[in-house]
Amino acid sequence: MSNNKEANKGLSKKQIVTAVICGCVVLALLIVIIILDGLWGKHLYIQNDTDKNITSISVYFEDTEENMVDYLFEGAVEKGQKIDFPYNEKIEYAGIDYECAIYVEFDDGMEFEVADGTFRRDFNGNIRLRFYKEKDGYFIRTKAGVGLFENTHNTDMNSKIELYFSGEDAGDWDYID
């Protein structure tokens, strides 16, 4: 009988206080994450995981008529190198569709001009470009997202792109997914 009485007592004051404190800590962490989500961004990350040096890469935005409207980055990226390029200003494109254009030239002379994404709103997020090699070819993984979780809803830029280095399609590219 005494075991039943103890089981029916419910939570002790100590357990209730502990649960309230844990709930407050979780709520505080969520508030911090939400605040950071709004502050996170304004970086261009370029990663070259291929066996080739990128002798020239330009990242810029162009309108639907292919007119360049904003230049973001120009430089070189050696094989195995990662670049973190912060940009300071919000990219203001509200009301007009723009796409991210990537011109890249490798040390073997191959050149590609890739256009990806549709930016429909002002953008102050991160853009990630990862060049890599798999057994069946060379690829770029692109992503442009906003916030801590890099939501791509307003950019439509989250693609795997194959770069063709040989054959009749040399210098061309295609979306894989």
N, C-alpha and C positions, 0 to 999 in steps of 0.2 A: 503493500500500500504506500509506503513512504516514497518509493521510486515514482509512482504515478503522480503524487503531489508535487514533486520536484519538476517533473516533466511538464506539468500544467501551469507552473508559475509564469511562464513566458520569459521574455528577455529581461535581464537585469539592467539596472541603470547604467552600469559600466558598458555593457554591450550596446545600449542605445546611444550613449555618448560616442563610443567608438564608431558606430555606423554613421552618425551625423557628421563627425569629423572626416571620415573617409568620403562621404558624399560631397562635403565642401571642398576637399582637396581635388576630387574629380572635376567638380564644377569650375574651380579655379584653373585647372589645367586646360579644360575646354575653352575657357575665355582666352587664355594665353595663345592657344593654337589658332583660334579665330583671328586674333589680332595679328599674329605672325603671318597668317594666310594672306592678309591684305598687304603686308609689307614685303613679302617674299617676291623676288623677281628682278627684272631688268639686268639679266645676264645672258650672254651668248656663250654657250659651251660647245667647243669643237674638239672632238677626240678622233685621232687617227690610229686605228688599230689594224692598219694594212701593212704590207711589206714594201710600200711605196711612199716616197716623200710627196707631200702636196706643196708644189712650188708656188702656187698662187691660189687663193680662195677669196672670193668676194661674196658678201651676203648683203642683199639690198631688197627693197620693196618696189614693186611696180604695179601700175593700175591695169585694168582690163585691156587697155590699148598697148600694153608693154612699154609704157613710159616710166622711166625710173623716177621715183618720187622721194625716196629716202635711202641713204647709204648707211649701212650699219657697221660693216667690218671689211677690212682688206688686209691680207697677210699671207704667211706661209705656215705650214704645220708639218713638222718632221714625223716620220713613222714612230709610233709609240708615244707621241706627244699629246698632251691635253692642254687646251687653252680655256681660260675663264676670262671673258671680256665683259666687264660691266659697262652698261650704257646708262646714262643718267636721266634721260628724259622719256616720258611716256610717248609712245608712238600713237599719234592722233589720226585715226582713220574713220571716225564715226560717219556712217551714212554711205560710204563708198567701199566697194570690195577691192582689196589689194591682195597680192600673193607675194610670198617670200621667194626670191630668186637666188639661186646659189650657182655661181660660176666657179668651177674648180679645174685646175690644171695639175697633172701629176708629173713626176720627174721623167717619165718615159715619153712625154709630149702629148699624151691623151688629154683632151679637154671635154668637159661636160658643162652644159647649162641646164640646170634643173629648176623647175618651178613647182612649188608645193604650198598647199594651204590656201585658205580664203579668210582673210582678216576682215571682219565686218564691224568691229568696234575698236575704240581706243585700246591699245595693248601696252601693258607694263609687266609682262611676265617673262619667263625664261624661254629661250630657243636653244634646243639641243640638236647637234648634228654629230652623229657617230659614223665614221667611215670604218668598214671592217671587211675582212675577207673570210669567206667560207670555202669549202672544197669545191663548190660549184660556181664561184664567182665573187665579185666585189659588190658591196652594198653600202647604202647610206640609210641609217635609221634617223628619221626627222621627228621632232616633236616641238611644238610651241604651245605652252600652257601657262595658265595664270594661277597663282596661289601656291600654297604649300604642297598641295596634291597635284599641281599642274593640270588643271582642267583645260581640255582642248576644245570645248564646246564652241567657242567663238572664233576659233582659228582653223578648224578642220585640218590641222597639220599634225599628223601622227601616222607616219608612213614608213614602209620598208621599200626602198627603191634599189633596183639592180642597175649597175653600171656595166655596159658592154665594152670590153677592152679589145676584142678581136672579132674576126668574121665580118660579114657584110653589115652588121649592126654596130660596128666599132664606133665609139663616140656617142652612141645613143643610150637611152635609159628607159626604164619601164617600172611602173608601180607593181609591187608583189602583193601587197595587202593594203 
